[in-house]
Amino acid sequence: MKKIRYFFESLLLLLFLGLSKCLPLSWASGLGGFIGRTLGPRLAASRKAYRNIQKIYPDMPPQQQTKIITGMWDNLARVMLEFPHLKKIGSQRTTIINAELLDQYKNKPVVFISGHLGNWECCPPALLLQKEFYMHPVYRAPNNPVSDWLLNKARQMGGRLKPIPKSKGGARQMVKILKNNEGIGMLIDQKYNEGIEVDFLGHPAMTFPAFANLPQKFNCPLIPLHIERLKGANFQVTVLPAIPTAGRAIEDIIGDSHALFKTWIEKNPEQWLWLHRRWKS
């Protein structure tokens, strides 16, 4: 049964990506937004998103919650149909703010952090194509290996980037890349059961601690990247100053990172992926 399900999942993904590739970027993104707004709020997964919003914003009016959920699905479906256009997004549709902060880290190990905001896939190609800065993306691999292959093919930029799955093998790959004086990019806003419990949006949350450990181990900077969808398929990535890590407790480093995320999510709550099981039930 699992193989049959994977087959149809992969076929559906292949059809959508193939359709998107045949369309201009703006059309593909707009189609994704329409599908997301129309179908997303009706899916059972939306109940999880509603519970998360109510946990963080218990006094928020129901109509505002619905607006956030609808916007979240709009953004998520756009991200999926923008996959075949990541090269164009990175080179032409993403503005990098404070890009000069990166100059001092060229050809050095760097750990970048961000979250599932805007189109979180746009950062690695944008830094590569605009700044010749290598940021290999760390990602949570889907269970379906064919879907994993299809999405990674879009991420690789013709083989110049090496997507890294969150796994023991992926951890070794991260170390190898940092030793090679290149950067890795990590999305740190998902639950990690074997992680460290630190406050996130006002509630304890298990967090993957590697992004705080690696800068201490390699004496390299920890750089936050704030991703925003401006309008349609146009994006802005703001490079922030490095978070201090030397001699600090891991919990404090994670806490500083979560504090940044709080401001980002509050600014654009409809652009964050509220579907994760981020907190304990």
TORLUM-627778 format. One record per residue: residue number from 0; chain; x, y, z of N, C-alpha, C in turn. Coordinates in steps of 0.1 Angstrom, whole numbers, plus 5000, padded with zeros to 4 digits. Layout:
BEGIN
NODE  num  cadena   nxx   nyy   nzz  caxx  cayy  cazz   cxx   cyy   czz
NODE  NUM       A     X     Y     Z     X     Y     Z     X     Y     Z
...
//
This chain:
BEGIN
NODE  num  cadena   nxx   nyy   nzz  caxx  cayy  cazz   cxx   cyy   czz
NODE    0       A  5008  4988  5000  5000  5000  5000  5009  5013  5000
NODE    1       A  5020  5012  5007  5028  5024  5008  5034  5027  4995
NODE    2       A  5038  5017  4987  5044  5019  4974  5034  5025  4964
NODE    3       A  5022  5020  4965  5011  5025  4957  5008  5040  4960
NODE    4       A  5008  5043  4973  5006  5057  4977  5017  5066  4972
NODE    5       A  5029  5061  4974  5041  5069  4970  5040  5072  4955
NODE    6       A  5036  5061  4947  5035  5063  4933  5026  5074  4929
NODE    7       A  5014  5074  4934  5004  5084  4931  5008  5098  4936
NODE    8       A  5014  5098  4948  5019  5111  4953  5030  5117  4943
NODE    9       A  5039  5109  4939  5050  5113  4930  5044  5117  4916
NODE   10       A  5034  5110  4912  5028  5113  4899  5021  5126  4900
NODE   11       A  5014  5129  4910  5007  5142  4912  5017  5153  4913
NODE   12       A  5028  5151  4921  5038  5161  4922  5045  5164  4908
NODE   13       A  5048  5153  4901  5054  5155  4888  5045  5163  4878
NODE   14       A  5032  5160  4879  5023  5167  4870  5022  5182  4873
NODE   15       A  5022  5185  4886  5021  5199  4890  5034  5206  4887
NODE   16       A  5046  5200  4890  5058  5206  4886  5060  5208  4871
NODE   17       A  5055  5198  4864  5056  5199  4849  5048  5210  4844
NODE   18       A  5035  5211  4849  5027  5222  4845  5033  5236  4849
NODE   19       A  5038  5237  4861  5045  5249  4865  5056  5253  4856
NODE   20       A  5064  5243  4852  5076  5246  4844  5072  5251  4830
NODE   21       A  5060  5248  4825  5055  5252  4812  5050  5266  4813
NODE   22       A  5047  5271  4825  5041  5284  4827  5051  5295  4830
NODE   23       A  5049  5307  4827  5057  5318  4832  5057  5318  4847
NODE   24       A  5067  5323  4854  5068  5322  4868  5056  5329  4875
NODE   25       A  5052  5341  4871  5041  5348  4877  5028  5340  4876
NODE   26       A  5026  5334  4864  5014  5326  4862  5014  5313  4871
NODE   27       A  5026  5307  4872  5027  5295  4880  5024  5298  4895
NODE   28       A  5030  5309  4900  5029  5313  4913  5014  5317  4916
NODE   29       A  5008  5324  4907  4994  5328  4908  4985  5316  4908
NODE   30       A  4987  5306  4900  4979  5294  4900  4981  5287  4913
NODE   31       A  4993  5286  4919  4995  5280  4932  4987  5287  4942
NODE   32       A  4987  5301  4942  4980  5309  4952  4965  5306  4951
NODE   33       A  4960  5305  4939  4945  5302  4937  4942  5288  4943
NODE   34       A  4950  5278  4939  4947  5265  4944  4948  5265  4960
NODE   35       A  4958  5271  4965  4960  5271  4980  4948  5278  4987
NODE   36       A  4944  5290  4982  4933  5297  4988  4920  5289  4987
NODE   37       A  4918  5282  4976  4905  5275  4973  4904  5262  4981
NODE   38       A  4915  5254  4980  4914  5241  4986  4919  5239  5000
NODE   39       A  4930  5247  5003  4937  5245  5015  4929  5246  5028
NODE   40       A  4921  5257  5030  4913  5258  5042  4903  5247  5044
NODE   41       A  4900  5240  5033  4890  5229  5034  4896  5215  5038
NODE   42       A  4910  5215  5038  4917  5203  5042  4917  5200  5057
NODE   43       A  4918  5188  5061  4918  5184  5075  4930  5190  5082
NODE   44       A  4941  5192  5075  4953  5197  5081  4951  5211  5086
NODE   45       A  4941  5218  5081  4939  5232  5086  4935  5232  5101
NODE   46       A  4929  5221  5106  4925  5221  5120  4937  5222  5129
NODE   47       A  4948  5216  5124  4961  5217  5132  4966  5231  5132
NODE   48       A  4965  5238  5121  4969  5252  5120  4961  5261  5129
NODE   49       A  4948  5258  5129  4939  5266  5137  4942  5264  5152
NODE   50       A  4945  5252  5156  4949  5249  5170  4962  5256  5174
NODE   51       A  4971  5257  5164  4984  5264  5167  4982  5279  5169
NODE   52       A  4974  5284  5160  4971  5299  5161  4964  5302  5174
NODE   53       A  4954  5294  5177  4947  5296  5190  4956  5295  5202
NODE   54       A  4966  5286  5201  4975  5284  5212  4984  5297  5214
NODE   55       A  4988  5303  5203  4997  5314  5204  4989  5327  5205
NODE   56       A  4977  5328  5199  4969  5340  5199  4955  5337  5204
NODE   57       A  4954  5334  5217  4941  5329  5222  4929  5339  5220
NODE   58       A  4933  5352  5220  4923  5362  5219  4920  5367  5205
NODE   59       A  4926  5361  5195  4924  5366  5181  4910  5362  5176
NODE   60       A  4904  5372  5170  4890  5369  5165  4890  5358  5154
NODE   61       A  4880  5350  5153  4880  5339  5144  4882  5343  5129
NODE   62       A  4877  5355  5125  4878  5359  5111  4893  5362  5108
NODE   63       A  4901  5367  5118  4915  5370  5116  4923  5356  5115
NODE   64       A  4918  5346  5123  4925  5333  5122  4922  5327  5108
NODE   65       A  4910  5329  5103  4907  5324  5090  4915  5331  5079
NODE   66       A  4917  5344  5081  4925  5351  5071  4940  5346  5071
NODE   67       A  4945  5343  5083  4959  5338  5084  4960  5324  5077
NODE   68       A  4950  5316  5080  4950  5302  5074  4949  5303  5059
NODE   69       A  4940  5311  5054  4939  5312  5040  4952  5318  5033
NODE   70       A  4958  5328  5039  4971  5333  5034  4982  5323  5035
NODE   71       A  4982  5315  5046  4992  5304  5047  4991  5294  5036
NODE   72       A  4979  5290  5032  4978  5280  5021  4981  5287  5008
NODE   73       A  4978  5299  5006  4981  5307  4994  4997  5306  4993
NODE   74       A  5004  5310  5003  5018  5310  5003  5024  5296  5001
NODE   75       A  5019  5286  5008  5025  5273  5007  5023  5267  4992
NODE   76       A  5011  5269  4986  5009  5264  4973  5018  5271  4963
NODE   77       A  5020  5284  4965  5029  5292  4956  5043  5286  4957
NODE   78       A  5048  5283  4969  5061  5278  4971  5063  5265  4963
NODE   79       A  5053  5256  4963  5054  5243  4956  5054  5246  4941
NODE   80       A  5046  5255  4935  5046  5257  4921  5058  5266  4917
NODE   81       A  5064  5272  4926  5076  5280  4923  5089  5272  4922
NODE   82       A  5088  5259  4926  5100  5251  4926  5108  5250  4913
NODE   83       A  5101  5248  4901  5108  5248  4889  5114  5261  4884
NODE   84       A  5111  5272  4891  5115  5285  4888  5125  5291  4898
NODE   85       A  5131  5282  4906  5140  5287  4917  5152  5295  4911
NODE   86       A  5157  5291  4899  5169  5298  4894  5165  5312  4890
NODE   87       A  5153  5314  4884  5149  5328  4881  5146  5336  4893
NODE   88       A  5140  5329  4903  5136  5336  4916  5149  5341  4923
NODE   89       A  5159  5332  4923  5172  5335  4930  5179  5346  4923
NODE   90       A  5179  5346  4910  5187  5356  4902  5180  5369  4899
NODE   91       A  5167  5369  4898  5160  5381  4893  5148  5385  4903
NODE   92       A  5143  5377  4911  5131  5380  4919  5134  5382  4934
NODE   93       A  5146  5381  4938  5149  5382  4952  5159  5393  4955
NODE   94       A  5155  5402  4963  5163  5413  4967  5170  5410  4980
NODE   95       A  5183  5411  4981  5191  5408  4993  5194  5421  5000
NODE   96       A  5189  5423  5012  5192  5435  5020  5204  5432  5029
NODE   97       A  5212  5442  5030  5225  5441  5038  5234  5430  5033
NODE   98       A  5234  5428  5020  5243  5418  5014  5257  5420  5017
NODE   99       A  5261  5433  5019  5275  5436  5022  5280  5429  5035
NODE  100       A  5271  5425  5044  5275  5419  5056  5282  5405  5053
NODE  101       A  5279  5400  5041  5284  5386  5038  5298  5387  5033
NODE  102       A  5303  5398  5029  5316  5399  5022  5327  5394  5031
NODE  103       A  5326  5397  5044  5337  5393  5053  5337  5378  5056
NODE  104       A  5326  5371  5051  5326  5356  5054  5328  5348  5041
NODE  105       A  5332  5354  5030  5334  5347  5018  5346  5337  5020
NODE  106       A  5343  5325  5014  5353  5314  5015  5356  5310  5030
NODE  107       A  5346  5311  5038  5347  5308  5052  5335  5299  5056
NODE  108       A  5336  5291  5067  5324  5284  5071  5314  5293  5077
NODE  109       A  5301  5291  5074  5291  5299  5079  5278  5291  5082
NODE  110       A  5271  5293  5093  5258  5286  5095  5248  5297  5094
NODE  111       A  5239  5295  5084  5227  5304  5082  5215  5298  5088
NODE  112       A  5206  5306  5094  5193  5301  5099  5182  5309  5094
NODE  113       A  5171  5302  5092  5158  5309  5088  5147  5300  5091
NODE  114       A  5135  5303  5086  5124  5294  5089  5114  5293  5077
NODE  115       A  5103  5287  5079  5094  5284  5068  5085  5297  5066
NODE  116       A  5091  5307  5061  5085  5320  5058  5087  5324  5044
NODE  117       A  5077  5331  5038  5078  5335  5024  5081  5322  5015
NODE  118       A  5090  5323  5006  5095  5311  4999  5109  5308  5005
NODE  119       A  5109  5299  5015  5122  5296  5022  5132  5289  5013
NODE  120       A  5128  5285  5001  5137  5278  4991  5145  5289  4983
NODE  121       A  5142  5301  4984  5148  5311  4976  5162  5316  4980
NODE  122       A  5166  5314  4993  5178  5319  4998  5191  5312  4992
NODE  123       A  5192  5299  4992  5204  5293  4986  5207  5297  4972
NODE  124       A  5197  5297  4963  5200  5302  4949  5202  5316  4948
NODE  125       A  5196  5325  4956  5198  5339  4956  5212  5342  4960
NODE  126       A  5217  5336  4971  5231  5339  4976  5241  5334  4965
NODE  127       A  5238  5322  4960  5247  5316  4950  5248  5325  4937
NODE  128       A  5237  5328  4931  5236  5335  4918  5239  5349  4919
NODE  129       A  5236  5356  4930  5239  5370  4931  5252  5373  4938
NODE  130       A  5256  5365  4947  5268  5368  4956  5279  5357  4954
NODE  131       A  5277  5347  4946  5287  5335  4946  5290  5330  4960
NODE  132       A  5279  5329  4968  5281  5325  4982  5274  5312  4983
NODE  133       A  5281  5302  4987  5276  5288  4988  5269  5286  5002
NODE  134       A  5256  5284  5001  5248  5280  5013  5240  5267  5009
NODE  135       A  5245  5256  5014  5239  5243  5010  5227  5241  5020
NODE  136       A  5215  5238  5015  5203  5238  5023  5202  5225  5031
NODE  137       A  5199  5225  5044  5196  5214  5052  5181  5213  5052
NODE  138       A  5175  5201  5049  5161  5199  5048  5157  5186  5055
NODE  139       A  5144  5185  5058  5138  5173  5063  5133  5165  5051
NODE  140       A  5138  5154  5048  5135  5146  5036  5121  5140  5037
NODE  141       A  5113  5142  5027  5100  5135  5027  5101  5120  5027
NODE  142       A  5091  5113  5032  5092  5098  5032  5092  5092  5018
NODE  143       A  5086  5099  5009  5086  5094  4995  5099  5097  4988
NODE  144       A  5107  5087  4985  5120  5090  4979  5119  5096  4965
NODE  145       A  5109  5093  4957  5108  5100  4944  5105  5114  4945
NODE  146       A  5096  5118  4955  5093  5132  4957  5106  5139  4962
NODE  147       A  5113  5132  4970  5126  5138  4975  5135  5141  4964
NODE  148       A  5136  5132  4954  5145  5134  4943  5140  5145  4934
NODE  149       A  5127  5146  4932  5122  5157  4923  5124  5171  4929
NODE  150       A  5122  5172  4942  5124  5185  4948  5139  5189  4949
NODE  151       A  5147  5179  4952  5162  5182  4953  5168  5186  4939
NODE  152       A  5162  5180  4929  5167  5183  4915  5165  5198  4913
NODE  153       A  5154  5204  4918  5152  5219  4916  5161  5227  4925
NODE  154       A  5165  5221  4937  5173  5228  4947  5188  5229  4943
NODE  155       A  5192  5220  4935  5207  5218  4933  5213  5228  4924
NODE  156       A  5206  5236  4917  5212  5246  4908  5222  5240  4898
NODE  157       A  5218  5229  4892  5227  5223  4882  5239  5216  4889
NODE  158       A  5237  5212  4901  5248  5205  4908  5257  5213  4917
NODE  159       A  5255  5227  4917  5263  5235  4924  5260  5236  4939
NODE  160       A  5248  5232  4943  5244  5232  4956  5241  5217  4960
NODE  161       A  5243  5214  4973  5242  5200  4977  5232  5200  4989
NODE  162       A  5219  5197  4986  5209  5196  4997  5213  5185  5007
NODE  163       A  5211  5188  5020  5216  5179  5030  5204  5174  5038
NODE  164       A  5200  5162  5039  5189  5157  5047  5193  5157  5062
NODE  165       A  5183  5159  5070  5185  5159  5084  5186  5144  5088
NODE  166       A  5198  5139  5091  5201  5125  5094  5215  5124  5099
NODE  167       A  5219  5112  5103  5233  5110  5108  5242  5112  5096
NODE  168       A  5239  5107  5084  5247  5110  5073  5247  5124  5069
NODE  169       A  5236  5131  5071  5235  5145  5068  5244  5153  5077
NODE  170       A  5245  5149  5090  5253  5156  5100  5268  5155  5095
NODE  171       A  5272  5144  5090  5286  5142  5086  5288  5151  5073
NODE  172       A  5278  5152  5065  5279  5161  5053  5280  5176  5057
NODE  173       A  5273  5180  5067  5274  5194  5072  5288  5197  5077
NODE  174       A  5293  5188  5085  5307  5190  5090  5317  5191  5078
NODE  175       A  5315  5182  5068  5324  5182  5057  5323  5196  5049
NODE  176       A  5311  5201  5047  5309  5213  5040  5316  5225  5048
NODE  177       A  5314  5225  5061  5320  5236  5069  5335  5235  5069
NODE  178       A  5340  5223  5069  5355  5222  5068  5360  5226  5055
NODE  179       A  5351  5226  5045  5355  5230  5031  5353  5245  5029
NODE  180       A  5350  5252  5041  5349  5267  5040  5337  5272  5032
NODE  181       A  5326  5264  5033  5313  5268  5027  5302  5269  5037
NODE  182       A  5291  5274  5033  5280  5276  5043  5269  5266  5042
NODE  183       A  5262  5264  5053  5250  5256  5053  5238  5265  5058
NODE  184       A  5226  5261  5053  5214  5269  5057  5204  5259  5063
NODE  185       A  5199  5263  5075  5191  5255  5083  5178  5262  5086
NODE  186       A  5166  5255  5085  5153  5260  5089  5151  5254  5103
NODE  187       A  5150  5263  5113  5150  5258  5126  5137  5259  5134
NODE  188       A  5126  5261  5126  5113  5263  5133  5104  5250  5133
NODE  189       A  5110  5238  5131  5102  5226  5132  5106  5219  5145
NODE  190       A  5096  5211  5150  5098  5203  5162  5109  5192  5160
NODE  191       A  5118  5191  5170  5128  5180  5170  5128  5173  5183
NODE  192       A  5122  5161  5183  5119  5154  5196  5132  5152  5204
NODE  193       A  5143  5150  5198  5156  5147  5205  5163  5160  5208
NODE  194       A  5157  5171  5206  5164  5184  5208  5164  5190  5222
NODE  195       A  5164  5203  5223  5164  5210  5235  5152  5218  5237
NODE  196       A  5146  5218  5248  5133  5225  5251  5136  5240  5254
NODE  197       A  5132  5249  5245  5133  5263  5247  5121  5270  5243
NODE  198       A  5118  5281  5249  5105  5289  5246  5105  5293  5232
NODE  199       A  5093  5291  5225  5091  5295  5212  5077  5301  5210
NODE  200       A  5076  5314  5208  5063  5321  5207  5055  5319  5220
NODE  201       A  5062  5319  5231  5056  5319  5244  5053  5305  5250
NODE  202       A  5057  5294  5244  5055  5281  5248  5068  5272  5246
NODE  203       A  5070  5263  5255  5082  5254  5254  5081  5246  5241
NODE  204       A  5092  5245  5234  5093  5237  5221  5106  5230  5220
NODE  205       A  5106  5218  5215  5118  5210  5213  5124  5215  5200
NODE  206       A  5137  5219  5201  5144  5225  5190  5157  5218  5186
NODE  207       A  5160  5217  5174  5172  5211  5168  5184  5219  5172
NODE  208       A  5193  5215  5181  5204  5223  5186  5216  5224  5178
NODE  209       A  5217  5217  5166  5229  5217  5159  5233  5231  5153
NODE  210       A  5223  5239  5150  5226  5252  5145  5233  5261  5155
NODE  211       A  5231  5258  5168  5239  5265  5178  5252  5259  5182
NODE  212       A  5253  5245  5180  5265  5238  5184  5276  5240  5173
NODE  213       A  5272  5240  5160  5282  5240  5150  5290  5253  5149
NODE  214       A  5284  5265  5151  5292  5277  5151  5303  5277  5162
NODE  215       A  5299  5271  5174  5309  5270  5185  5320  5261  5181
NODE  216       A  5317  5249  5175  5326  5239  5172  5336  5244  5161
NODE  217       A  5331  5252  5151  5339  5256  5140  5343  5271  5141
NODE  218       A  5340  5277  5152  5343  5291  5154  5339  5300  5142
NODE  219       A  5326  5297  5138  5321  5304  5126  5309  5312  5130
NODE  220       A  5304  5322  5121  5293  5330  5125  5280  5323  5123
NODE  221       A  5270  5327  5131  5256  5322  5130  5248  5334  5124
NODE  222       A  5243  5333  5112  5237  5344  5105  5222  5342  5103
NODE  223       A  5213  5350  5108  5199  5349  5106  5196  5355  5092
NODE  224       A  5186  5349  5085  5181  5354  5073  5166  5355  5074
NODE  225       A  5161  5368  5072  5146  5370  5073  5141  5370  5058
NODE  226       A  5132  5361  5055  5126  5359  5042  5112  5364  5042
NODE  227       A  5109  5373  5032  5095  5378  5030  5091  5377  5016
NODE  228       A  5078  5373  5014  5072  5374  5001  5066  5389  5000
NODE  229       A  5071  5396  4990  5066  5410  4988  5053  5411  4981
NODE  230       A  5053  5406  4969  5040  5405  4961  5042  5395  4950
NODE  231       A  5032  5386  4949  5034  5376  4939  5046  5367  4941
NODE  232       A  5055  5366  4930  5067  5358  4931  5079  5367  4933
NODE  233       A  5078  5377  4942  5089  5386  4944  5093  5385  4959
NODE  234       A  5106  5385  4963  5110  5382  4976  5121  5392  4981
NODE  235       A  5122  5392  4994  5132  5400  5001  5139  5392  5011
NODE  236       A  5152  5391  5011  5160  5384  5021  5168  5394  5028
NODE  237       A  5166  5395  5041  5174  5405  5049  5184  5397  5057
NODE  238       A  5197  5401  5055  5208  5395  5062  5210  5402  5075
NODE  239       A  5209  5396  5086  5210  5402  5099  5224  5400  5105
NODE  240       A  5229  5408  5114  5242  5406  5121  5242  5392  5128
NODE  241       A  5254  5387  5129  5256  5374  5135  5252  5374  5149
NODE  242       A  5245  5363  5153  5242  5360  5167  5254  5356  5175
NODE  243       A  5258  5362  5186  5269  5358  5193  5268  5344  5198
NODE  244       A  5278  5336  5197  5278  5322  5201  5289  5318  5211
NODE  245       A  5301  5325  5210  5313  5321  5217  5310  5321  5232
NODE  246       A  5313  5310  5239  5312  5309  5253  5298  5310  5259
NODE  247       A  5288  5309  5251  5274  5310  5255  5267  5297  5257
NODE  248       A  5257  5296  5265  5249  5284  5266  5241  5282  5254
NODE  249       A  5239  5269  5250  5231  5266  5238  5217  5271  5239
NODE  250       A  5211  5270  5251  5197  5275  5253  5196  5290  5250
NODE  251       A  5206  5298  5254  5206  5312  5252  5207  5316  5237
NODE  252       A  5215  5308  5230  5217  5310  5215  5203  5307  5209
NODE  253       A  5197  5296  5212  5184  5293  5206  5174  5303  5210
NODE  254       A  5174  5308  5223  5165  5318  5227  5166  5331  5219
NODE  255       A  5178  5335  5216  5180  5347  5208  5174  5345  5194
NODE  256       A  5176  5333  5188  5171  5330  5175  5156  5330  5175
NODE  257       A  5150  5324  5185  5135  5323  5186  5129  5337  5188
NODE  258       A  5136  5346  5195  5131  5360  5196  5130  5367  5183
NODE  259       A  5140  5364  5174  5139  5370  5160  5128  5364  5153
NODE  260       A  5126  5351  5154  5115  5345  5147  5101  5350  5151
NODE  261       A  5100  5353  5164  5088  5359  5169  5084  5372  5162
NODE  262       A  5094  5381  5160  5091  5393  5153  5088  5391  5138
NODE  263       A  5095  5381  5132  5092  5378  5118  5078  5373  5116
NODE  264       A  5074  5364  5125  5060  5357  5124  5050  5368  5127
NODE  265       A  5052  5376  5137  5042  5386  5140  5040  5396  5129
NODE  266       A  5051  5399  5121  5050  5408  5110  5042  5402  5098
NODE  267       A  5044  5390  5095  5037  5383  5084  5032  5369  5088
NODE  268       A  5022  5369  5097  5017  5355  5102  5012  5346  5091
NODE  269       A  5007  5352  5081  5001  5344  5070  5012  5338  5061
NODE  270       A  5025  5342  5063  5036  5336  5055  5043  5325  5063
NODE  271       A  5039  5323  5075  5046  5312  5082  5038  5299  5081
NODE  272       A  5044  5288  5082  5038  5275  5080  5033  5270  5094
NODE  273       A  5020  5272  5096  5014  5269  5109  5010  5254  5110
NODE  274       A  5014  5246  5100  5010  5232  5100  5018  5223  5109
NODE  275       A  5030  5228  5113  5039  5219  5121  5034  5216  5135
NODE  276       A  5037  5204  5139  5034  5201  5154  5046  5207  5162
NODE  277       A  5046  5219  5163  5058  5226  5169  5058  5225  5184
NODE  278       A  5047  5224  5191  5046  5223  5205  5040  5210  5210
NODE  279       A  5042  5208  5223  5036  5196  5229  5020  5198  5229
NODE  280       A  5013  5187  5227  4999  5187  5227  4994  5192  5241
//
